[in-house]
Amino acid sequence: MQKIIEIKNLSVGYGRKVVVSNINQQILRGQFIALIGPNGSGKTTILKTLSRLISPLAGSVYIDGKELINLSSNEIAKKMATVLTERPNPGLLKGYEFVSLGRYPYTDLFGRLSKEDKDKIYEALRLVHAEHLSNRYFGELSDGERQKLILARAIAQDPDVIFLDEPTLHLDLKSKMEILNILYMLSRKKGITIVSSIHDIDIALKISDTVWLIKDGRILDAGPPEKIIDEKRINELYGLKEVCFNSILCNIELRLSENGSGRPIFVIAGAGKGAPIYRAHIKRGYRIITGIVHENDIDYQIAKTLGLEIISEKPFSRIKEESIKKAIDYINKADFVIDSGFPIGSENMGNLMLIKYAIKAKKKLFSLRKKEELLKYMDNADGIIFEKVDLFDQNC
């Protein structure tokens, strides 16, 4: 990929105060770069400096081999667009008129739009799926609709690079996903380089080609998220204590009271069936033990992130007798047992033995599967509570 921006020994900040120093990075054409880090770490300051909204305190920024400080405002506007968190107030402009502001670097002295300008405006509206907003007043639109037009205005500039500061701030889930999908499409199909600060770590890691980890006045690391991100790094970056990040699932779980200090329960899990049970019962203060799950199972990953006690096996291996005995010891001490409804297969038949043991030991046993399914594997299911009690009911 072709290099579009080169940053050498850059220090950014305000007045004499340095916020982030010694930045040395290259940005390639068509890349999606995500800046992540705690509030106040300098993400916005970096974006403003790279887009020449503020001057660097030291060092240089080059775009297409030309130093940024040597370019005119008009040249910069043709190469880069910036979308900040501050909401514009365009008065009584309609959607089309607002987006047309992005063509100002290309218009004549009288600001007249050529056919090419108009085509670019319509294309920008189409790319963000906002053609229907052309004749609506900017001030009457929702946050998500306004953000689409703000992004369309940036696209209308026909830039090589778009800098964005928290582009999904204050947006609902649907609008957030639409905006991020548009940005990803722009980098992939249009070859526009996207450099954005993003607070949603899971999204940043899934959508970006490169992440910059920013903290304590410097870039701690930069590179492909799959290479540089793990639980330890994210916990260090944000100083996480009560929460934990899982780099395999790219998600964050809140550890409530360190898996509770209340009565113990045993959850027989697998294939993601245990996850909602874990979360529901942690909130009620139970101490949860779960098993027997394989280490490549989603329930294992979530239980690990939640800090639960886990009885596990290596991927694709049969459940060992030792693990069954360990699980039985926990079942004997548990207040009750929950069969999560895990899929039954050759590798986890040992979990079926746990269900049979719980029946034999007369433990209170709840099952989230249909009775007929379980009867395919055992002679009777007496003593199991099937679908009569809602385990997610707060009054249960």
FIZA-890321 format. One record per residue (C-alpha): x, y, z. Coordinates in steps of 0.1 Angstrom, whole numbers, padded with zeros to 4 digits, always signed. Example, Ala and Ser with C-alpha at 12.3 -4.5 7.8 and 13.67 -1.06 7.14 Angstrom:
BEGIN
+0123-0045+0078 +0137-0011+0071 
//
This chain:
BEGIN
+0000+0000+0000 +0011+0035-0008 +0022+0058+0021 +0001+0089+0023 +0010+0105+0056 +0044+0104+0074 +0048+0118+0110 +0083+0125+0122 +0092+0134+0159 +0058+0151+0163 +0048+0166+0197 +0013+0180+0201 -0003+0201+0227 -0015+0237+0235 +0007+0266+0242 +0038+0252+0260 +0020+0222+0273 +0029+0190+0255 +0001+0164+0255 +0017+0137+0234 +0053+0137+0223 +0077+0118+0200 +0051+0105+0175 +0067+0087+0146 +0042+0069+0124 +0033+0062+0088 -0002+0060+0075 -0010+0041+0043 -0036+0050+0017 -0070+0033+0023 -0061+0023+0059 -0086+0026+0088 -0066+0039+0118 -0082+0038+0152 -0069+0059+0180 -0078+0044+0214 -0069+0054+0249 -0085+0070+0281 -0101+0104+0281 -0075+0132+0282 -0048+0110+0266 -0045+0133+0236 -0064+0116+0208 -0083+0148+0198 -0051+0168+0200 -0034+0145+0177 -0063+0146+0152 -0064+0184+0153 -0026+0186+0147 -0027+0162+0118 -0055+0182+0102 -0036+0215+0109 -0064+0229+0130 -0036+0235+0156 +0001+0238+0151 +0026+0212+0162 +0049+0220+0191 +0077+0201+0175 +0083+0178+0146 +0067+0175+0111 +0037+0160+0093 +0040+0152+0056 +0011+0143+0032 +0021+0129-0002 +0057+0139+0006 +0048+0176+0012 +0052+0191+0046 +0018+0202+0060 +0029+0236+0071 +0039+0245+0035 +0004+0238+0020 -0023+0265+0015 -0056+0261+0032 -0072+0253-0001 -0047+0226-0008 -0053+0211+0026 -0091+0212+0021 -0087+0191-0011 -0065+0165+0006 -0082+0161+0040 -0115+0166+0057 -0121+0168+0095 -0152+0158+0115 -0150+0169+0151 -0174+0163+0180 -0185+0199+0180 -0219+0201+0164 -0222+0226+0135 -0251+0251+0135 -0258+0258+0099 -0289+0279+0105 -0317+0272+0080 -0296+0252+0055 -0312+0221+0041 -0294+0189+0037 -0282+0194+0001 -0271+0230+0009 -0251+0218+0040 -0233+0190+0021 -0225+0215-0007 -0203+0234+0017 -0178+0206+0012 -0172+0218-0023 -0160+0252-0014 -0123+0244-0023 -0134+0238-0059 -0159+0266-0066 -0152+0299-0083 -0149+0333-0067 -0187+0335-0066 -0191+0301-0050 -0210+0287-0080 -0214+0249-0082 -0205+0232-0114 -0221+0201-0127 -0191+0181-0113 -0197+0198-0079 -0234+0188-0080 -0225+0152-0090 -0201+0150-0061 -0227+0163-0037 -0253+0137-0048 -0227+0110-0047 -0218+0119-0011 -0254+0118-0001 -0258+0084-0018 -0228+0070-0001 -0241+0078+0034 -0277+0068+0024 -0290+0103+0030 -0306+0112-0003 -0339+0115+0015 -0325+0143+0037 -0316+0166+0008 -0346+0189+0013 -0350+0187+0050 -0337+0214+0073 -0305+0204+0092 -0319+0217+0125 -0349+0194+0124 -0329+0162+0120 -0320+0135+0145 -0284+0131+0157 -0279+0101+0135 -0292+0120+0104 -0271+0150+0112 -0240+0129+0115 -0247+0114+0081 -0248+0148+0065 -0217+0159+0083 -0199+0129+0069 -0214+0135+0035 -0200+0171+0036 -0166+0156+0043 -0169+0131+0015 -0180+0159-0009 -0146+0175-0004 -0132+0145-0023 -0104+0141+0002 -0076+0115+0005 -0079+0114+0043 -0108+0120+0067 -0100+0127+0103 -0128+0120+0128 -0131+0125+0165 -0156+0101+0181 -0179+0099+0150 -0205+0078+0168 -0208+0099+0200 -0244+0103+0212 -0257+0080+0184 -0281+0051+0190 -0270+0016+0181 -0285+0015+0146 -0270+0049+0137 -0237+0040+0151 -0235+0008+0131 -0245+0026+0099 -0219+0053+0103 -0191+0028+0111 -0201+0007+0081 -0200+0037+0059 -0165+0046+0071 -0153+0011+0065 -0168+0011+0030 -0150+0044+0023 -0117+0030+0032 -0122-0003+0013 -0140+0008-0018 -0131+0044-0022 -0095+0042-0009 -0100+0070+0015 -0078+0069+0046 -0098+0070+0078 -0081+0082+0110 -0106+0082+0139 -0106+0082+0177 -0130+0056+0189 -0141+0048+0225 -0158+0015+0216 -0128-0008+0219 -0146-0039+0205 -0156-0020+0174 -0122-0004+0170 -0105-0037+0170 -0130-0053+0145 -0130-0025+0120 -0095-0010+0120 -0064-0020+0101 -0041-0003+0126 -0046+0009+0162 -0026+0035+0181 -0026+0030+0219 -0023+0063+0235 -0016+0070+0272 +0007+0090+0295 +0018+0114+0268 +0030+0089+0243 +0019+0062+0218 +0025+0030+0237 +0022+0009+0206 +0008+0009+0171 +0000-0019+0147 -0026-0044+0136 -0050-0050+0165 -0048-0088+0161 -0010-0085+0168 -0007-0059+0196 -0040-0062+0215 -0046-0086+0244 -0063-0086+0278 -0032-0074+0296 -0025-0045+0272 -0061-0032+0273 -0063-0035+0311 -0031-0016+0313 -0042+0010+0288 -0074+0019+0307 -0064+0008+0342 -0092-0017+0343 -0099-0034+0377 -0136-0041+0380 -0139-0050+0343 -0119-0073+0320 -0114-0074+0283 -0113-0105+0262 -0092-0101+0230 -0106-0133+0214 -0142-0122+0216 -0133-0085+0215 -0157-0078+0244 -0156-0063+0279 -0173-0079+0309 -0180-0062+0342 -0169-0083+0372 -0196-0077+0398 -0183-0083+0433 -0156-0107+0420 -0182-0134+0411 -0203-0128+0441 -0199-0140+0477 -0232-0157+0480 -0245-0192+0477 -0226-0214+0451 -0244-0227+0421 -0231-0250+0393 -0239-0243+0357 -0234-0271+0332 -0226-0251+0300 -0213-0251+0265 -0217-0235+0230 -0226-0201+0246 -0257-0214+0264 -0241-0206+0298 -0233-0170+0291 -0267-0154+0298 -0270-0176+0329 -0237-0164+0342 -0246-0127+0338 -0280-0130+0353 -0269-0148+0384 -0238-0128+0390 -0261-0098+0393 -0279-0117+0421 -0247-0122+0440 -0243-0160+0435 -0209-0176+0433 -0209-0194+0400 -0189-0225+0391 -0192-0237+0356 -0181-0267+0335 -0172-0288+0319 -0163-0266+0290 -0136-0268+0263 -0111-0239+0261 -0122-0231+0226 -0159-0227+0237 -0175-0193+0239 -0187-0201+0274 -0151-0207+0285 -0140-0173+0272 -0169-0154+0288 -0166-0173+0321 -0129-0165+0321 -0135-0128+0314 -0161-0127+0342 -0137-0143+0366 -0157-0174+0373 -0144-0207+0386 -0142-0230+0356 -0136-0268+0351 -0123-0270+0315 -0107-0294+0290 -0084-0288+0261 -0101-0281+0227 -0115-0311+0208 -0107-0336+0237 -0131-0359+0255 -0140-0350+0291 -0117-0368+0315 -0128-0387+0345 -0107-0364+0367 -0128-0334+0355 -0160-0352+0361 -0150-0360+0397 -0140-0324+0403 -0173-0312+0389 -0192-0336+0411 -0174-0322+0442 -0187-0288+0433 -0222-0300+0426 -0223-0316+0460 -0216-0282+0475 -0239-0262+0452 -0272-0247+0462 -0286-0258+0429 -0276-0269+0394 -0285-0254+0361 -0284-0274+0328 -0280-0246+0303 -0293-0266+0274 -0258-0272+0259 -0257-0292+0227 -0249-0329+0235 -0222-0345+0215 -0195-0372+0217 -0169-0348+0233 -0191-0336+0261 -0210-0367+0271 -0194-0362+0305 -0217-0333+0311 -0246-0356+0306 -0232-0377+0334 -0232-0346+0356 -0270-0342+0350 -0275-0378+0359 -0255-0374+0390 -0274-0343+0401 -0307-0363+0398 -0292-0392+0418 -0280-0369+0445 -0314-0352+0446 -0300-0318+0439 -0323-0291+0429 -0318-0291+0391 -0331-0267+0365 -0330-0274+0328 -0334-0249+0300 -0341-0276+0274 -0372-0296+0266 -0378-0328+0285 -0381-0349+0254 -0346-0339+0243 -0331-0352+0275 -0351-0384+0275 -0332-0394+0243 -0301-0398+0265 -0315-0412+0298 -0343-0434+0310 -0361-0408+0331 -0358-0371+0340 -0376-0372+0373 -0367-0344+0397 -0356-0320+0369 -0375-0287+0367 -0382-0280+0330 -0393-0246+0318 -0415-0241+0348 -0393-0215+0364 -0379-0185+0346 -0343-0184+0357 -0339-0149+0345 -0368-0136+0365 -0355-0112+0392 -0381-0125+0416 -0370-0161+0411 
//
